């Protein structure tokens, strides 16, 4: 079979535009996920049981069900209940953010738990509250440690965001599908799409490596 | 200053403190000695509620400890120095010392830094204000930890084996700082294995074993003339 290089060249700008949207949706989702996850992760360690339980239920539910099903629930099921149609972009970002938040929560929890117990005791013994100690002493140290797993979460979300193509949201994967429907160039287009994903994930993992090294040096200060 | 009444502490089935009664007066230096596992560190940690007593009552500076309700207020008056220093590694020495006064006492930054530099001078580390904990030796870190606790202007200082994690040649510099503090009239409760310090600086020595206070008295009485066989056995092994 022939590899139609012209088709790749012609489709490339359209696919790249899709890739930009993929990056956007990933960045917004992981950004929101970071915010949700920070609170959910801290909540998981709370001594107040309703807070702790609520956070645990959220994390377990999201991590225990497929992202694809979560997207369907948000895009199809919830509008049925509320009677309002949802914009595919909003639905995609909402689903991915809520999903990412659960994974980030676990990252935060592990990061916080990795900080020596004596740090919390030292903060508390000076008269600071649990929240003050968390904010000024535990969190700043935990943040540095969770950069690598957060980078991995970003890469995972970048790839998983391809699932929002099922609700017709035109990110990279959906763009590929649409071009194939028009040109039947399945082979060329899927390889090109895969190549673009690979390029993005490699770039991010290099960036994470760099940040990790920089903070390691910083830690020594 | 500190009153401890019938305090018990259980960790699950483990009965660590079995009814402790003790008093610490203002300006008194009380040294707690005893074998590992005798409950001396647990008792010290109960005084500022890092461990919650299972039973009994502790009153610090007239305030009964009742848990989260007033614990932060009490802790602000009670300085604690840990075996493993527990300095905040992501902050400079100066920030380590000024953090709590700024947050809790709402002290302005400039004032907090003046106080911190005074304290650093006192512990002999004025030139290390901008250093990070990792750049300091163990003895220096522990002296910073003492300065950090003093920055809150506590009424009582608790020391939990402050020299046990130190190389031998650094022990003296920390003990000297503690001695100077005692001479200034600070109320202190010290858990330690440094018998020289107990003898020289302590006003009273408490010997604990298996969760109980076996014997207490002046350093002379304990070290030269212990009444209990258990105390004599312990001292004969370490002196």
Interface residues (C-beta under 8 A of the other chain):
Chain A: X116 X118 X119 X121 X122 X123 X124 X125 X126 X127 X128 X129 X132 X136 X137 X140 X141 X144 X219 X220 X221
Chain B: X48 X50 X72 X73 X75 X76 X77 X78 X79 X80 X82 X84 X86 X87 X88 X89 X90 X99 X100 X103 X104 X132 X134 X145 X148 X149 X152
